[in-house]
Amino acid sequence: MEKQAIKVENIVKHFGKDESLVRVIEGASFQVDKGELVALVAPSGAGKTTLLMMIGCVEEPTSGTVWLGDEKVYDNQWLTKETRKIRREKIGFIFQAHYLIPFLNVIENVTLIPQTNGVSEKEANKTAMELLEYFEIADKAHAMSSELSGGQNQRVAIARALANKPQIILADEPTAALDIERSVSVVKMLKKIAQEQNVAIIMVTHDGRLLPYCDRVLKIENRVVVSQETSSQEKIL
């Protein structure tokens, strides 16, 4: 169980009922280990974000089982009322838009979640500066997001996702607003984070050019999730 960061068994998700029933996912069973960067791909509307939000304890599955680390959090129902606490403590989220709070500066954005979790301001600031140095934007610590480029803002958003030292990062099309050069840079960064921080990362992407940088690809086909290795010939890193 030590390597396991995410384990999903027979996850099903339906919306509505009777004549208005929409079957989104009819079977998702897979495991993602610590240190892995896994891509999640599927056509638009096939349920990628829904699957990510179920793993992230935001959207409730219709049925199935979800483990985060060695904790079973869902078994045909939530096994805890503290799903918000699980999200704060175990999971970092990265989105297509950076969603930085515009009236807070960079370091205030990065320290917000740790301080909400009870980490002291001094400790939160120390961790934030280490992350900003890691992403080579420490000189922007007291800048506002409006003063940063799109790529810099996305790096701040990734630093914020790491600030609570999560076991899992869920990234929903984090490169969609970037050109291919910056997209590759972000994915390489995520790969490095997965390996160096021993974090499991699932990244939703539409861009097939980014798949060789990932360890594995999860595909949603006919409402079922299938896993596919990235071939060694494709590996770029």
C-alpha positions in Angstrom: 0.0 0.0 0.0 3.0 2.3 0.5 3.4 3.2 -3.2 -0.3 3.7 -3.8 -1.5 7.3 -3.9 -4.8 6.8 -5.7 -6.8 3.6 -6.2 -10.2 3.6 -8.0 -12.4 0.5 -8.4 -15.5 0.2 -10.5 -16.4 3.9 -10.3 -19.6 4.7 -12.0 -21.1 8.2 -12.6 -24.6 8.9 -13.8 -26.4 12.3 -13.9 -30.2 12.5 -13.7 -32.6 9.6 -13.6 -35.2 7.8 -15.6 -35.7 9.4 -19.1 -33.2 12.1 -18.3 -30.4 9.7 -17.2 -27.0 10.5 -18.6 -24.4 7.7 -18.2 -21.0 9.5 -18.0 -18.7 6.8 -16.7 -19.6 3.1 -16.5 -16.4 1.6 -15.1 -13.2 3.2 -13.9 -10.6 0.9 -12.2 -7.0 2.0 -12.0 -4.2 2.9 -9.6 -1.7 5.8 -9.6 1.4 5.4 -7.6 3.5 8.1 -5.8 6.1 9.6 -8.2 3.9 9.0 -11.3 2.7 11.6 -13.8 -0.3 10.2 -15.6 -2.2 11.8 -18.4 -6.0 11.5 -18.7 -7.3 11.9 -22.2 -10.7 11.6 -23.8 -13.0 13.5 -26.3 -14.7 16.6 -25.0 -17.7 15.7 -22.8 -16.5 12.2 -22.1 -16.1 12.8 -18.3 -12.5 13.7 -17.8 -13.1 16.6 -15.4 -15.9 14.6 -13.7 -13.5 11.8 -13.0 -10.9 14.2 -11.7 -13.5 15.8 -9.4 -14.6 12.4 -8.1 -11.0 11.5 -7.2 -10.7 15.0 -5.6 -13.7 14.4 -3.3 -15.6 17.2 -5.0 -18.1 15.3 -7.1 -19.8 12.2 -5.5 -19.7 9.0 -7.6 -22.8 7.0 -8.2 -21.1 3.9 -7.0 -17.7 2.3 -6.6 -14.7 2.7 -4.3 -11.9 5.3 -4.0 -8.7 5.1 -1.9 -6.4 8.1 -1.4 -3.2 6.7 0.0 -4.1 3.9 2.3 -7.4 5.6 3.3 -10.6 4.4 1.8 -12.6 7.6 1.3 -15.6 6.4 -0.7 -17.4 3.0 -0.8 -20.8 3.6 -2.4 -21.0 6.6 -0.1 -18.5 9.0 1.5 -16.9 7.4 4.5 -16.2 10.8 6.0 -18.1 14.0 6.3 -14.8 15.8 6.2 -14.3 15.8 2.4 -13.2 19.4 2.5 -10.5 18.5 5.0 -9.3 15.7 2.8 -9.0 18.1 -0.1 -7.1 20.7 1.9 -4.7 18.2 3.4 -4.1 15.5 0.7 -4.8 17.1 -2.7 -3.4 20.0 -4.7 -5.5 21.3 -7.6 -4.2 23.0 -10.7 -6.7 24.4 -13.3 -6.6 25.7 -16.8 -7.0 29.3 -15.4 -4.6 30.1 -12.6 -7.4 31.4 -10.3 -5.0 33.4 -8.2 -6.7 35.8 -5.8 -6.2 39.2 -7.5 -6.0 41.3 -4.3 -3.3 39.1 -2.7 0.3 39.1 -3.8 2.2 36.0 -5.0 3.4 34.8 -1.6 0.0 35.5 0.1 -1.7 33.3 -2.6 0.8 30.5 -2.0 0.5 30.6 1.8 -3.3 30.9 2.0 -4.1 27.1 2.2 -1.3 26.1 4.6 -2.4 28.9 7.0 -6.0 27.8 6.6 -4.8 24.4 7.7 -3.2 25.8 10.8 0.4 26.2 9.7 2.1 29.3 11.2 2.7 32.3 9.0 6.5 31.9 9.5 6.5 28.3 8.4 4.0 28.9 5.6 6.2 31.8 4.3 9.4 29.6 4.5 7.8 26.8 2.5 6.3 29.3 0.0 9.7 30.9 -0.6 11.3 27.5 -1.1 8.7 26.7 -3.7 9.0 30.1 -5.5 12.8 29.6 -5.6 12.2 26.1 -7.0 10.1 27.6 -9.8 12.5 30.5 -10.3 10.0 33.2 -9.4 11.2 34.1 -5.9 11.8 37.7 -7.1 8.1 38.0 -7.8 7.0 37.0 -4.2 5.5 40.5 -3.5 4.2 41.1 -7.0 0.5 41.0 -7.8 -0.7 38.4 -10.3 -1.7 41.2 -12.8 2.0 42.1 -13.0 3.0 38.5 -14.1 2.9 36.8 -17.4 0.6 33.8 -18.1 3.4 31.3 -17.7 4.6 33.0 -14.4 1.0 32.9 -13.0 0.7 29.2 -13.8 4.0 28.5 -12.0 2.6 30.4 -9.0 -0.6 28.3 -9.2 1.5 25.1 -9.2 3.5 26.4 -6.2 0.2 27.0 -4.5 -1.0 23.5 -5.2 2.2 22.1 -3.6 2.1 24.5 -0.6 0.1 22.1 1.6 2.6 19.2 0.8 -0.1 17.1 -0.9 0.2 13.4 -1.8 -1.8 14.0 -4.9 -2.0 16.7 -7.6 -5.0 16.9 -9.9 -4.3 19.1 -12.9 -7.3 19.9 -15.2 -5.8 21.1 -18.6 -3.1 23.2 -16.9 -1.5 24.0 -20.3 -4.5 24.8 -22.3 -3.9 28.5 -22.3 -0.2 28.2 -23.1 1.7 27.7 -26.4 3.5 24.4 -27.0 6.9 25.6 -25.7 5.4 26.8 -22.4 3.2 23.7 -22.2 6.1 21.3 -22.5 7.9 23.4 -19.8 5.0 23.0 -17.4 4.7 19.3 -18.1 8.4 18.8 -17.5 8.0 20.7 -14.3 5.1 18.4 -13.2 7.2 15.4 -14.1 10.1 16.7 -12.0 7.7 17.4 -9.1 6.3 13.9 -9.2 9.7 12.3 -9.0 11.4 14.7 -6.6 8.5 15.2 -4.2 7.1 11.7 -4.6 3.7 13.0 -5.5 1.1 11.3 -7.8 -0.1 13.6 -10.5 -3.1 13.1 -12.9 -3.1 15.7 -15.7 -6.1 16.1 -18.0 -4.9 17.2 -21.5 -6.2 17.4 -25.1 -2.7 17.8 -26.5 -1.2 14.5 -27.7 2.2 16.2 -28.1 2.5 16.2 -24.2 1.8 12.4 -23.7 5.4 11.2 -24.2 6.4 13.2 -21.2 4.0 11.2 -19.0 4.6 7.8 -17.4 1.2 6.5 -18.5 -2.0 7.5 -20.2 -5.5 6.8 -18.9 -8.1 7.0 -21.7 -11.9 7.2 -21.3 -13.3 5.0 -24.1 -17.0 4.1 -24.4 -17.5 5.4 -20.8 -14.8 3.0 -19.5 -11.3 4.0 -18.3 -8.4 2.0 -19.8 -4.7 2.4 -19.0 -1.9 2.5 -21.6 1.8 2.6 -21.1 3.8 5.3 -22.9 6.1 3.3 -25.1 9.9 3.6 -24.6 10.3 4.8 -28.2 8.0 7.7 -27.4 9.7 8.7 -24.2 11.4 12.1 -24.5 12.6 12.4 -20.9 
